[in-house]
């Protein structure tokens, strides 16, 4: 089953794994050492990240090293950027509304 990038970044542990692998290639044990979850749980997270195309496994001798594929994060960045402006406008509008209410409240005191 092919998952999408949003499924990968929805989980905080997977976001932390992505961050960790952005700094260095690691084995599953190397990743698991950095977390307080079980090795099988880390393997499951890595499997999902591979299915999403965000992580790739590379066999070197007897070890499998995992590394990120940063270009696969582009769709998420584009979506966030596209919606960032919309939310910034809404937050600015709400902030102006709150300021207006506070100003009226002070005027009535």
GUSE-162378 format. One line per field, with one value per atom (N, C-alpha, C): x, y, z; residue number from 1; residue in one letter. Coordinates in pm, 1 decimal. Example, Ala and Ser with C-alpha at 12.3 -4.5 7.8 and 13.67 -1.06 7.14 Angstrom:
2
px = 1319.0_1230.0_1320.0_1285.0_1367.0_1290.0
py = -569.0_-450.0_-330.0_-225.0_-106.0_3.0
pz = 780.0_780.0_780.0_708.0_714.0_787.0
nr = 1_1_1_2_2_2
rest = a_a_a_s_s_s
//
This chain:
109
px = 84.6_0.0_89.6_64.1_138.1_67.5_137.5_83.1_129.0_71.0_116.3_198.7_262.8_355.4_285.0_157.9_86.5_65.3_50.0_41.4_172.9_282.1_413.2_435.1_403.4_434.3_325.7_218.7_111.4_155.3_248.5_291.2_418.2_419.7_537.6_665.1_651.9_770.7_829.4_744.0_794.8_858.5_799.8_862.8_1001.2_1013.3_1144.3_1241.6_1192.8_1278.8_1327.5_1238.1_1276.5_1385.5_1365.4_1464.6_1598.3_1594.5_1715.5_1788.7_1713.5_1774.7_1817.6_1770.6_1816.1_1960.2_2005.9_2141.2_2241.4_2191.1_2283.1_2208.0_2276.8_2221.9_2238.5_2133.3_2137.8_2073.3_2115.1_2047.4_1921.0_1835.2_1714.1_1750.5_1854.6_1899.2_1950.9_2022.6_2071.8_1958.6_1851.4_1733.6_1667.0_1648.3_1578.3_1648.9_1780.0_1856.3_1818.7_1766.6_1734.4_1593.4_1516.7_1376.9_1347.4_1242.7_1199.3_1083.2_1081.7_982.4_1056.5_984.4_1047.3_1108.0_1200.9_1264.0_1159.9_1064.9_960.1_874.4_847.5_769.7_847.0_977.4_1060.5_1060.5_1069.5_1065.2_934.4_825.3_694.6_691.6_744.5_751.3_838.8_952.0_1040.0_970.0_893.9_820.2_721.6_649.6_554.2_627.1_739.7_817.7_869.0_904.3_948.0_830.0_714.0_594.3_552.9_579.4_547.1_652.8_764.2_871.2_963.4_946.0_1029.3_1162.9_1168.7_1290.4_1324.4_1452.5_1500.2_1599.4_1596.3_1689.4_1798.5_1919.0_2034.8_2113.8_2128.9_2200.7_2351.0_2423.1_2569.8_2619.4_2665.8_2706.3_2584.9_2595.6_2483.2_2385.2_2418.3_2335.7_2251.6_2135.6_2051.2_2055.7_2097.0_2102.6_1985.1_1924.2_1808.7_1849.2_1797.4_1821.3_1697.0_1682.5_1562.9_1579.4_1467.8_1460.8_1389.6_1465.9_1405.1_1312.4_1339.3_1255.0_1111.2_1091.0_956.1_873.6_939.6_867.5_810.6_850.2_807.7_655.2_578.5_432.2_376.5_429.9_382.9_420.9_544.1_586.9_500.1_468.8_387.0_246.8_189.3_55.2_54.6_152.6_160.4_178.4_266.3_291.3_165.7_93.5_-28.2_-132.5_-142.2_-242.8_-193.0_-63.6_-5.9_-62.9_-68.6_-118.2_-264.0_-344.5_-484.9_-497.0_-421.4_-430.0_-370.1_-264.4_-207.2_-309.4_-381.8_-485.0_-595.7_-638.7_-744.1_-696.7_-574.0_-519.7_-505.3_-457.9_-446.7_-583.2_-684.0_-819.0_-872.2_-848.4_-892.3_-820.9_-691.2_-613.3_-668.0_-700.9_-757.9_-892.5_-973.8_-1103.2_-1086.6_-993.5_-969.0_-919.0_-830.1_-778.3_-891.2_-981.4_-1096.2_-1186.2_-1213.4_-1297.8_-1231.0_-1100.9_-1028.9_-1029.9_-1016.9_-1017.7_-1154.7_-1262.3_-1397.5_-1418.6_-1366.6_-1382.0_-1312.8_-1193.1_-1119.6_-1191.7_-1251.3_-1325.2_-1447.8_-1508.1_-1629.1_-1598.6_-1472.9_-1437.9_-1431.5
py = -117.6_0.0_124.5_214.8_341.2_444.4_496.1_599.0_734.1_841.1_972.6_1041.2_1148.0_1218.7_1270.7_1304.7_1358.1_1250.7_1125.0_1016.5_1003.7_1027.0_1015.5_1124.8_1247.0_1358.2_1380.2_1304.1_1317.7_1267.9_1177.6_1118.3_1186.7_1229.8_1300.5_1215.1_1085.4_999.5_994.9_983.4_980.7_1114.1_1225.7_1356.0_1360.7_1306.3_1303.2_1211.2_1099.8_1010.2_1081.5_1152.6_1228.9_1329.1_1399.5_1497.6_1430.0_1318.5_1243.5_1197.3_1142.0_1091.0_1202.8_1323.6_1435.7_1472.7_1427.1_1458.5_1348.2_1223.0_1111.2_986.7_899.9_769.0_680.1_606.7_521.6_386.8_287.7_158.4_170.0_69.1_69.9_72.5_-1.1_1.9_140.1_204.9_339.8_438.9_421.0_506.6_474.5_346.1_303.0_349.8_360.5_406.4_548.3_625.5_765.8_785.7_677.8_687.6_596.0_628.8_545.9_456.5_414.3_317.4_193.2_84.5_-43.8_-45.2_-133.9_-152.5_-192.6_-283.7_-316.7_-195.2_-106.9_14.1_103.5_116.2_196.5_133.8_2.2_-66.8_-38.5_-35.8_-6.6_136.9_231.3_370.1_382.4_314.3_317.9_258.8_152.1_91.1_190.5_262.3_362.6_473.4_518.2_623.3_576.9_449.5_393.1_387.6_342.0_334.8_472.5_575.8_713.0_769.4_701.0_747.9_849.6_873.3_972.4_916.8_786.1_721.3_607.5_588.0_479.9_396.9_265.7_175.0_135.8_135.6_101.3_-8.8_-121.3_-234.9_-213.0_-221.7_-213.8_-329.2_-432.9_-552.8_-616.1_-641.9_-703.7_-600.4_-474.8_-368.1_-297.4_-253.4_-166.8_-27.4_69.3_208.3_284.8_365.7_443.8_589.1_651.6_794.0_855.2_986.0_1051.8_1085.7_1105.0_1152.3_1287.8_1395.1_1526.1_1575.9_1540.6_1589.5_1540.7_1430.1_1376.4_1458.5_1549.1_1637.1_1760.2_1782.4_1901.5_1916.4_1809.8_1828.0_1883.1_1836.2_1886.8_2033.0_2068.7_2208.4_2298.5_2253.2_2333.4_2352.8_2246.9_2256.5_2353.1_2338.6_2426.8_2571.4_2594.4_2730.5_2790.4_2710.1_2754.9_2798.9_2727.4_2757.0_2852.1_2873.7_2964.2_3104.2_3155.6_3291.0_3303.4_3204.9_3205.3_3215.2_3134.1_3133.3_3259.4_3311.0_3436.5_3549.4_3554.3_3657.0_3642.2_3517.4_3493.5_3531.2_3497.6_3530.8_3681.9_3749.6_3896.0_3960.6_3908.9_3960.7_3939.7_3822.9_3793.8_3883.9_3903.8_3990.7_4134.3_4182.6_4317.3_4325.2_4220.9_4215.3_4221.3_4141.9_4140.1_4276.2_4337.5_4470.2_4572.7_4563.5_4655.4_4638.8_4514.8_4487.5_4539.7_4515.0_4561.9_4714.2_4778.6_4924.3_4977.5_4917.2_4958.0_4938.1_4827.6_4797.5_4904.4_4946.5_5050.4_5184.1_5212.7_5338.3_5344.8_5230.6_5224.3_5221.3_5209.4_5203.1_5338.6
pz = 0.0_0.0_0.0_-88.6_-95.1_-8.9_87.5_174.8_123.4_179.1_134.7_243.5_206.0_294.3_419.2_409.4_524.9_631.9_590.4_687.8_763.0_694.0_757.4_860.0_824.3_914.5_1019.8_1014.6_1113.3_1251.0_1255.0_1381.4_1432.4_1558.7_1611.0_1613.4_1636.7_1635.5_1495.2_1394.1_1256.4_1218.8_1266.4_1240.9_1303.8_1423.7_1490.4_1416.8_1364.4_1286.0_1160.3_1092.6_973.3_1008.8_1120.1_1165.0_1193.7_1261.4_1295.0_1168.8_1073.4_950.8_857.1_880.7_798.2_832.4_948.4_993.4_963.5_954.5_937.6_892.1_818.1_784.5_906.9_942.3_1060.4_1032.8_1108.3_1105.5_1190.1_1182.9_1264.7_1412.9_1450.7_1590.2_1627.7_1536.7_1560.8_1581.4_1506.6_1523.9_1657.2_1685.7_1807.2_1934.3_1930.2_2047.4_2089.1_1996.1_2023.1_2078.3_2088.7_2129.3_2246.8_2318.8_2430.4_2390.1_2265.1_2218.0_2174.0_2158.4_2127.3_1987.2_1967.6_1836.9_1731.6_1764.6_1667.0_1629.4_1725.2_1694.9_1598.3_1620.0_1529.3_1390.5_1384.1_1254.3_1181.4_1256.3_1196.1_1142.2_1219.7_1173.8_1049.2_1048.4_931.1_809.1_829.3_718.7_658.7_743.0_694.3_619.5_673.5_606.6_470.6_460.5_331.5_235.9_284.2_199.7_148.3_227.2_186.1_91.7_79.7_-7.3_57.4_186.8_255.8_301.6_321.6_368.7_274.0_257.2_172.4_253.2_234.3_300.9_202.0_250.9_166.5_236.6_168.3_225.4_212.4_325.2_327.0_411.8_344.2_416.2_480.6_610.4_682.3_736.8_726.8_785.0_678.8_719.5_635.8_696.8_616.6_661.6_602.0_685.0_642.9_627.0_522.3_499.8_437.5_457.1_405.2_258.0_194.7_56.9_64.0_89.1_115.6_5.9_-117.6_-227.0_-214.3_-142.0_-123.8_-24.6_48.6_141.3_70.9_-52.6_-126.7_-132.4_-160.7_-163.9_-31.6_80.4_209.8_227.2_190.7_201.0_114.3_-5.2_-96.8_-39.8_16.5_73.1_191.0_279.2_396.7_352.3_257.1_209.9_146.6_71.0_5.0_108.5_218.3_319.4_427.9_434.5_533.6_519.9_398.7_374.3_418.9_385.3_426.4_578.0_650.4_796.5_856.4_796.9_846.5_835.7_723.6_706.0_811.2_836.1_934.8_1075.3_1108.1_1240.2_1255.0_1150.3_1154.0_1173.5_1106.1_1118.0_1260.1_1315.7_1452.1_1552.5_1532.2_1620.6_1617.4_1498.9_1485.8_1557.9_1547.2_1614.3_1766.6_1820.1_1963.9_2011.0_1936.1_1970.4_1972.8_1877.0_1869.2_1991.7_2029.3_2145.7_2273.4_2285.8_2403.5_2411.4_2296.3_2291.0_2334.8_2286.4_2325.7_2475.1_2527.5_2669.0_2752.8_2712.0_2784.3_2776.0_2660.0_2642.9_2733.1_2762.1_2845.0_2995.1_3031.4_3174.7_3237.2
nr = 1_1_1_2_2_2_3_3_3_4_4_4_5_5_5_6_6_6_7_7_7_8_8_8_9_9_9_10_10_10_11_11_11_12_12_12_13_13_13_14_14_14_15_15_15_16_16_16_17_17_17_18_18_18_19_19_19_20_20_20_21_21_21_22_22_22_23_23_23_24_24_24_25_25_25_26_26_26_27_27_27_28_28_28_29_29_29_30_30_30_31_31_31_32_32_32_33_33_33_34_34_34_35_35_35_36_36_36_37_37_37_38_38_38_39_39_39_40_40_40_41_41_41_42_42_42_43_43_43_44_44_44_45_45_45_46_46_46_47_47_47_48_48_48_49_49_49_50_50_50_51_51_51_52_52_52_53_53_53_54_54_54_55_55_55_56_56_56_57_57_57_58_58_58_59_59_59_60_60_60_61_61_61_62_62_62_63_63_63_64_64_64_65_65_65_66_66_66_67_67_67_68_68_68_69_69_69_70_70_70_71_71_71_72_72_72_73_73_73_74_74_74_75_75_75_76_76_76_77_77_77_78_78_78_79_79_79_80_80_80_81_81_81_82_82_82_83_83_83_84_84_84_85_85_85_86_86_86_87_87_87_88_88_88_89_89_89_90_90_90_91_91_91_92_92_92_93_93_93_94_94_94_95_95_95_96_96_96_97_97_97_98_98_98_99_99_99_100_100_100_101_101_101_102_102_102_103_103_103_104_104_104_105_105_105_106_106_106_107_107_107_108_108_108_109_109_109
rest = x_x_x_x_x_x_x_x_x_x_x_x_x_x_x_x_x_x_x_x_x_x_x_x_x_x_x_x_x_x_x_x_x_x_x_x_x_x_x_x_x_x_x_x_x_x_x_x_x_x_x_x_x_x_x_x_x_x_x_x_x_x_x_x_x_x_x_x_x_x_x_x_x_x_x_x_x_x_x_x_x_x_x_x_x_x_x_x_x_x_x_x_x_x_x_x_x_x_x_x_x_x_x_x_x_x_x_x_x_x_x_x_x_x_x_x_x_x_x_x_x_x_x_x_x_x_x_x_x_x_x_x_x_x_x_x_x_x_x_x_x_x_x_x_x_x_x_x_x_x_x_x_x_x_x_x_x_x_x_x_x_x_x_x_x_x_x_x_x_x_x_x_x_x_x_x_x_x_x_x_x_x_x_x_x_x_x_x_x_x_x_x_x_x_x_x_x_x_x_x_x_x_x_x_x_x_x_x_x_x_x_x_x_x_x_x_x_x_x_x_x_x_x_x_x_x_x_x_x_x_x_x_x_x_x_x_x_x_x_x_x_x_x_x_x_x_x_x_x_x_x_x_x_x_x_x_x_x_x_x_x_x_x_x_x_x_x_x_x_x_x_x_x_x_x_x_x_x_x_x_x_x_x_x_x_x_x_x_x_x_x_x_x_x_x_x_x_x_x_x_x_x_x_x_x_x_x_x_x_x_x_x_x_x_x_x_x_x_x_x_x_x_x_x_x_x_x
//
